[in-house]
Amino acid sequence: MNRLPKHITLKHLHAFAMVAQESSFTQAAARLFQTQSSVTTLVHQLETALGTRLFERSSRKVGLSTVGRDLLPRVMRLLTDFDGVLEDVLRYGGQSFGKVRISAAPSAITELVAPAAAEFSRLYPAVRLYLRDDNSGRIQRQVLASEVDFGITSRWADSQGLQFDPLVDDAFGVLYRFDDPQIVPCAEGYVRWESLAACKSVGVVDETGILALLRARTDLPANASTPFYEASSTTSQAALVAQGMGIAFMPALAAHRVLEPRLRFALLKSPTVVRNICTVRRNDVPLTEIAKIFEAMVRTTTAALALPPGCMPRSNS
């Protein structure tokens, strides 16, 4: 197993980044307020430690090697994060600081995470939030790869490395155009699945928790799991439904986010189908203290929200 090289410092990384940006050792040295020989030495030491050339040198210019081109954006992110930490310490002193990274389904970002983020930023102004919306499959992979601290989504596939803690129960319904003659809700406002069996449906592509759940059910009409049209997101689904191309089966929280004047939404019964929106994290890596605080705040804020009909907060006890 290869061991990480020792004695690589921020000076080496700054020198590498500056030479890459300037394509010149002379100009890099001027910007770093160092001699050209010292910058050249730092880059040489870095190349020796890594065992590879980072620059292709000629009499006219200095260009990055293939390895150097791959390394540069990673070094730039590292230096930016380091500078950000120092800036936070200087600006906020003894307050809690750091970064919390969350990847969540679009409806969870809009309806659950954003309200919590507003309160969190008021209480912890020195903590940076990184929010990323994605589908369930990619969210699970991002959590497993530690690209984010935790995710918020429905389960896409079982994984031994992940822990799912319920946050919201989200019932399925049908999204339809206001003048669709095929959709007639009952007096209580519900629609039965069987009454929609002949309708063209607009579904979402693979790797969404929505599609995975519908495909796992054998008691639903075929158009629930094999849609006639496919879209990449619930936003795209809604756009096609608004044009009168069909209906869409989706959870209430997702529908609430995309409703517009031409669209209506009714919960589905016989059977009632519910997706479980969960917080998702690695079961072998504890959350940082500040990430724990934000996850708890998402849960507390969600419990107090006026969620749309069909949505019910879940206790994590």
N, C-alpha and C positions, 0 to 999 in steps of 0.2 A: 504494500500500500504506500503510495507516494505521500511524503510529509510536506506540509506547507512550508515554503521558504521563510527563513527567519530574517530579521533585520530590514524588512521593508517598512519604511516610515511614510508619513504624510508628505515629507519633503520629496521623496522619490515619486510619489503619485502626482504631486503638484507639478514637478518638473516634466514628467511624461505628458500630462495634460496640456501644459503650456506649449511645449515643443510641437505637439500635435496640432494645436490651434493655430500656431504661427508658422508652421512648416519651416522653422528656422531656429537653430540653437542661439544665434546672436540676438534675435528679437525676443525670444523667450527669456533669455538672461536679463535683458533690459527691463521687461515687464515684472520679473521676479526680483529685481534689484540685486542680482548676483552676477558673478563673472561667467563668461561662456564656459570656461574650463570646469567650473563647479557644476553647472547644469549638465554638461557632457558626462562628467563623472557620475552624477546621480542617475542619469539614464542608463549608463553602462552598468552600474551596480544593479539596477532593477532588471535589466536584461540578463545579467549573470545569475541573479537569484531565481529568475523564472526559467532560465535555460532556453531562451528563445529570443530572436531579434524582434523588436517592436517597431523599428524604422528601417526603411530602405534609403540609404544615403547615396547621393550623387554629388557631382561638383556644383550642380545648379540648385538643387532643392533637397529637402528632407520630406519623405512621404512615409505614411504608415504601412507596415507590413500587414498581411492578412490577419495575423494574430492581434496586431496593434489596433486594427479597425474594429475587431470584435471586443477588445478590452476597453476601448475609450469610453463608450457610453456607460459602461458599468462603473468605471472610475469616476466619471463626471457625476453620476448619481450618488456615489459614496461621498465625494467631496461636498456636494450640495447638502446632503443629509447632515454631515459633520458640521458644516457652517451653520446650518439651521439650528442644530442643538446648542451651539455656542451662543447664537443670537437669542434663543429662548431663555438661556440661563441669564444672560446680561439684561434682557428686557423684563423678565418676570421673577428673577431672584429665587426665593424659596418656594414658590408655587409649584404644584405638580405640573410637569411638562412631559412631552414625548409625542407619540403618534399612535393612533388607533386605525387599523385598516379593516374595512368591512366590505364584503361582496354580498350582494343581495338581489333577489328577484326585483324587477322594476316596480311592481306594485308594493312590495315591502319597503323599498327605498322611499317611495312617495308617501305612503300612508302610515308607516310605522317608524322608519328610521329617521326621517326628516324632523318630525316633531320632537323626538328624543335628542337629536343633534342640536336643536335650537336651545333646549334647556341645558344640555351638557356644555355647550360653548359659553353659556353665561356663567356657569359654575367653575369651569376649567378653561379659562381663556388662553392658557399657554399650551394646551394640547391640540395638536393638529389632527384633523380627521381626513381620512382618505376613503371615499365612498365609490364603489364600483358596482354597476348593475350588470347582471349576466343571467344566463339560464342555469338550471339546476345542475346539469352535468359539469359545466365548467366551474361553477361555484365549488362543488365538491372537490374537484381536482386542485383548485387554488388553495383550499383549506389544507388538503393533504400535503401540498408542496410548501406550506407555510408562507405563501405569497400574501395572505391576509390573516388577521388574527382570528376572525370567525366569520361565518356566513349566515345568511337568513334566507331560507328557501324551503320548498317541500322536498321530500326524499326522491332522488332520481334512481339510485341503485344502492344496494347494501354495500357497506364497506366496513371491514373490521377495524380500520384505523380511525373511524369517525364516531363522534357522539352527537346524537340528535336529541335536543330538549324542546318539547312542544311549546309553542308561543301562541298560535292562533289556530282555531278550527275554522275552516273556510269552505262553506257549502257551494256546490256547483249550481249554476243556473244557465239559462239560455239568453244570449244577446241577439236581438233581432231588430229589424227596421220597423219604425213605428206603424207603417202601413202594410206590413206583411200579413196577408189574409190567412196564412196557414197557422199563425200563432194566436190562440185564444185562451188567455189565462182563465182559470176558474174564479169563482167569486172570492176566494181567499187570496188570489193573486199568484197561485202556483201554476205550473205547467207539468204535465206528465211526460216522462221520457218517451213512452210508446207513441204519443201523439205526434212526435217529430221524426219518426222513422223514415218517412218519405222525403224529408227536406234535404236539400243540398247543404252540406256543412263546410265551414271554413275552419281548418285546424291549424295547429302549430307544428313546426318541424321537430325532429328528434332532439333529445337531451333536455327536454323541459319536464318538470315534475308533473305538469298538467297532462301531457300526453302519456307519460308512463303510467299514471294512475288510471286513466281511461282505458288503456290497453290491458290493464290487469283485471278489469271487470268483465265478466262473461254475461252479466244480466242487463246489459245496455244495448240499445240499437246499434247496428253495424256502423252507422255514420258517425258515432261518437269516437271510435278508434280508427276508422278508415275514412277520413274526410275527403270530400271531392276536391276542394281547394286546400292548399297549404300556404301558410305565411310564416315569417320568421319571428314574429312577436305578437302579443295581444294587441298592440297598437296597429299593426298591419291587418290583423284579423278584423278589428273594428272598422277600419277603412273600407274593407271589402263588403262587410255587412251593411255599412251605411250606403253603399252603392246598390243594394238590393240583390247581391249575388248569392246570398244564403244566410244561414244562421251560424252562431258560434257557441260551443259549450265551453264555459269558463267559470272559474270561481268568482264569488261575489266581490272580493277585494280587487281582483284584476279588472272586473267589469266596472267597478266604481271609478277606477282611474281613467277609463277610456270613454265613458258616457258623454254623449253630446246630443243636441236637440233632435237629431234624426233617429236616435237609438233608444231602445227600451231593454230592460233586463227583468227577468222573472226567475225565481228559484225553481228548481226541478225536484219533483217527488216521485215516489214509486219506481225506483228506490231513491232515497236521499244519499247523495254521494258527497263526501267531505274530504278535502285535502288538509293535511296537517302542516302548517308553516312552522318550522323549527329554527332554533339557533343551532349551528353546526360548527363543531370544533374538533381538533385532533384530541384523541383520548390519551395520548402519551406526552403531550406538551401542554403544561399549564398556561393559562392566559396571564399576561402581564397584569399588574394591579390596576392600571388605568383602563385596560381593556375589560377587566371584570366589572369595573364601575360603569363603563358605558353599556355593557351587555345588560347589567341590572337595571340601568336607567331605561333602556329600550323596553324591558319587560314591565317596569312600573308605569311608564308612559302609555304603553299599549293598553294596560288594564284600565286606564282612566279615559281612553279615547271613546268617542261616539262612533263606533264602527258601523258599517252598512249592515242591513239585515242579512243574515246568513253567516256573519262572522262573530266568533265568540273567543275572547282571550282564554288562554289555558294557564293553569298554575304549574310551576315547575317543582312543586313539592312532592 
